[in-house]
């Protein structure tokens, strides 16, 4: 409400001075100047400016009662308590109490804590106050949750005793142990497996008590089309439903899962946001276009290869030791937060870069069949296996990777390759590059060497006495001494 006074205050006196006892019940749209009250229509009439000016000089303080019934200090614009008979406003009322809130829900139900609560004030009246709660909770786990709310004060109300409001949310099981859930299993093959698992035969009912405590379920290769009823296996920690015919999979009620295998199905979506205890997830060979694992912070192993993923965010999965995301449509893969990674497969994507400088524990890296131009493996000194073939590499420095056992860098644009520090190499595939020289004299453990389709004119394999397989087709080598290589395939 605008202040009454602009250049001066004008107001209409209601039959002189209103009775003191009537101030709190005055008609809305009134002005109080000192101990006199006026109607607002009169207040804006310039003919009465002298009278109003004199009242201001005598009374001083101006309060306005707006059309909603609120008293407003004309100077500050804030709502105040009702003025007394002397035109004075009392101190703010205190919050005396706020009733506790109790909510009862069954598992899986939605709930909303109120944004407003009714507080009893020190004068016995009540006011609605906004409240901010200290946390949220899901209703996917049976239990009792307590919340504490902080009150937001309004003009004329003070929380001098720092009162708070508490709320209790009680989540109970939606069904009793003796509830018959047989009809929930709509896939006959799945139902038959459940009967066998709980050692019952149809037409005996499947009760909630029969399945609620089951910790493990293996239904691999069972030609199952849907897993309706799996939601009642609330204690499941391990579920293997791989190699079936599933097009959907709802595991939102299986919140205790730590190991999920659902590979080789026909899934287009997979929601694991409620499965925060997962440590292993194998969802490869499906038709997933998106996979959100941001809530699965306990994951140590993720296999999501052979899907249709265009993006994969693993920044929250800092415990990952194994990540297999091959054969997707990824154009970027950020593993800078995955410092525990040991095994990384990102091959057959559309990557142009791959930064593994933070992944110092890597022992196996597969990034072949991408579009990678540069690859720095100098920080990954624990590497034993490196597959980086069919990229666009012009250089590859493996001098720091002294533990390498297997190196496949074929079909790049390499002009040099120094493997003198990789003395434990047993297999080297460097074919289809532009190498003019290759020194394998230090690689005495080599059993396989393919250096075909290069520009090599000479090759000394006299120190590679364990060599069993050798390819050097389409090179310029015309004379090769294999007299020391008695294990070579004929």
HELIX and SHEET records of a PDB file:
HELIX    1   1 UNK A   20  UNK A   25  5                                   6    
HELIX    2   2 UNK A   40  UNK A   43  1                                   4    
HELIX    3   3 UNK A   46  UNK A   48  5                                   3    
HELIX    4   4 UNK A   49  UNK A   59  1                                  11    
HELIX    5   5 UNK A  182  UNK A  184  5                                   3    
HELIX    6   6 UNK A  188  UNK A  197  1                                  10    
HELIX    7   7 UNK A  208  UNK A  211  1                                   4    
HELIX    8   8 UNK A  230  UNK A  232  5                                   3    
SHEET    1   A 6 UNK A  12  UNK A  13  0                                        
SHEET    2   A 6 UNK A  36  UNK A  39 -1                                        
SHEET    3   A 6 UNK A  30  UNK A  33 -1                                        
SHEET    4   A 6 UNK A  62  UNK A  65 -1                                        
SHEET    5   A 6 UNK A  71  UNK A  73 -1                                        
SHEET    6   A 6 UNK A  79  UNK A  80 -1                                        
SHEET    1   B 7 UNK A 101  UNK A 106  0                                        
SHEET    2   B 7 UNK A 164  UNK A 172  1                                        
SHEET    3   B 7 UNK A 143  UNK A 152 -1                                        
SHEET    4   B 7 UNK A 126  UNK A 133 -1                                        
SHEET    5   B 7 UNK A 116  UNK A 121 -1                                        
SHEET    6   B 7 UNK A  93  UNK A  98 -1                                        
SHEET    7   B 7 UNK A 157  UNK A 158  1                                        
SHEET    1   C13 UNK A 216  UNK A 218  0                                        
SHEET    2   C13 UNK A 238  UNK A 240  1                                        
SHEET    3   C13 UNK A 259  UNK A 261  1                                        
SHEET    4   C13 UNK A 280  UNK A 282  1                                        
SHEET    5   C13 UNK A 301  UNK A 303  1                                        
SHEET    6   C13 UNK A 322  UNK A 324  1                                        
SHEET    7   C13 UNK A 343  UNK A 345  1                                        
SHEET    8   C13 UNK A 364  UNK A 366  1                                        
SHEET    9   C13 UNK A 385  UNK A 387  1                                        
SHEET   10   C13 UNK A 406  UNK A 408  1                                        
SHEET   11   C13 UNK A 427  UNK A 429  1                                        
SHEET   12   C13 UNK A 448  UNK A 450  1                                        
SHEET   13   C13 UNK A 469  UNK A 471  1                                        
END                                                                             
